[in-house]
Amino acid sequence: MQTKKNNREEQYQKRVAYQSSGYGEAFEIEPGQTFVRPRDERPFAGIVWSGSGKLNGNDIDVMNNAKKEFLVTPKTDITIINTGKTPLLMYTVFPIQSDKNG
């Protein structure tokens, strides 16, 4: 028997696809769904690849050049809401880590 938490996580995975490579992340959020990304010690930049929505209350939209790129400061939780009718696809990148050996 599945616990409520596991069932909730399974349902969540069906609504939001999330990938992380260590250098960046990809988010695919279905219409009407919300994704909360916990804070990170690093800042990161992002671009909306398709769709539209809200990021911490700010409009994001691939069709609006002024609203398809964003910057998140360190230690900031983000809430992404897909307010459109198509999946919201976003990519993020982290700063390049310096190699302490050279």
N, C-alpha and C positions, 0 to 999 in steps of 0.2 A: 504494500500500500504506500502510495506517495504521500509525503507530507505536504501541507499547504504551501510551505516555502518553495519546495522543489517544483510543485505544480505552477506556482506563480512565476518562478524563474523560467520554466518551459514556455509558458504563455508569453512572457516578456521577449524571449528569444524569437518567437514567431513574428513579433511586431517590429523589432529593432535589430538590425544587423550591425555588429561592431567588430572591427578588426584593429589590432595594434601591432606595430612592427618594432617598437622601441624608438623609431625615428619619426613616426607619425601615426595617425589613426584614420580610419574611415568609418563613417556613420551612414546607415541607410534607415530612415525612419518613415514608417508608413503614414498615410494621411490620418490626421486626428490623434496620432500617438505622441507621447512625450518621452524624452530620454534625459536623464540627469547624469552628468559626468562629474565625479568627485574632483576636488581640487588637486592640483599637481604643484610640485615645487618649481617647475619650469614654466616659462611663458610659452605660448604656442600661437601660430598663425593658422588661419583656415580659409578655405574657399568653398563656396556653394557650387556644386557641379550641376545639380538639377533640383528643381522644386523651389519652394518658398516656405517661410515659417518665421519663428521668433527665437532669438537667442538671448536669454536673460531679459526679455521684454523688448528687445530691439529687433526691428524687421530685418530679415535676410531674404534675398531673392536673386536667383540666377539671372533674371531678366532685367535687373536694375544694377548697372555697373557700380553705383555708389553703395550698394548693399549686398554685394556678393563676396566680399573679403572681410575678414575680421581678425582681431588680435585679442588674446585672452592673457591677462596679467597673471603672474604667479599667485598661487594660493587662492584661486577663484573657482568656486563651484559654478558649473554652467547647466542651465536647463534649456533644452532645445525642444520646441513644439512644431510639428508639421501642421501648418494651417492651410496647406494647399490641397489639391485633389490628386496629386501624383506623389510618388516617393520622394523624400528629401534626401539627397545624397551630398555629403560633405567630406572633404579631406582636410586633415590638419598636419602640420609639420612642427617639430621641435627644433630648438637651436642645435647646431652641430656640437657634439661633445669634444672638448679638446683632449688630445692624447698627452697624458702627463709624462710620457717617455720621449717626447720629441715634438 
